[in-house]
Amino acid sequence: MELEKTFFQYNQAWRGGVIEIKEAAYMKARKVKFDRNSAYFTAGALYLNTFSHMEIYETEFTFN
């Protein structure tokens, strides 16, 4: 998955408030903003599972 110039705000989930990256998955984010996202169980904005890979550039996380 690739995200660019995207804004996520006030999302809620059980695990990974915005995105849960499954096993052996890949995600690239550039100029993305995560603001006030939460999870009931674990991981405020993002949750990466085993063997996952993520590249994050010019991205902002606030109050997650």
C-alpha positions in Angstrom: 0.0 0.0 0.0 1.2 3.5 -0.7 -0.3 6.7 0.8 0.5 10.3 -0.2 -0.9 13.6 1.0 -3.6 11.9 3.2 -5.2 13.0 6.4 -6.6 10.6 9.1 -8.4 12.1 12.1 -10.6 10.8 14.9 -10.6 7.1 13.8 -11.1 4.3 16.3 -10.5 0.6 16.1 -9.8 -2.4 18.2 -6.2 -2.6 17.1 -4.4 0.1 15.1 -6.7 3.1 15.1 -6.2 3.9 11.5 -4.3 1.1 9.8 -3.5 -2.5 10.6 -0.7 -3.9 8.4 -1.1 -7.7 8.2 1.7 -10.3 8.2 4.5 -9.8 5.6 2.8 -6.7 4.2 4.4 -3.4 3.0 3.3 0.2 3.4 4.9 3.5 2.2 3.6 6.8 3.5 4.7 10.3 2.4 3.2 13.6 3.6 0.5 11.8 5.7 -1.0 13.3 8.9 -2.4 11.1 11.7 -4.3 13.2 14.3 -6.3 12.0 17.3 -6.7 8.4 16.3 -7.1 5.7 19.0 -7.4 1.9 19.5 -9.3 0.2 22.2 -6.7 -2.6 22.6 -3.3 -1.7 21.2 -1.5 0.7 18.8 -2.9 4.2 18.6 -2.6 5.0 14.8 -0.7 2.1 13.2 -0.3 -1.6 14.0 2.4 -3.6 12.1 2.2 -7.3 12.3 5.1 -9.9 12.1 7.5 -9.5 9.1 5.8 -6.3 7.9 7.8 -3.4 6.5 6.9 0.3 6.5 8.6 3.4 5.1 7.5 6.8 6.4 8.6 10.1 5.0 7.5 13.7 5.9 4.6 12.3 8.0 3.1 13.8 11.2 1.7 12.0 14.2 -0.2 14.1 16.8 -2.2 12.9 19.8 -2.5 9.3 18.8 
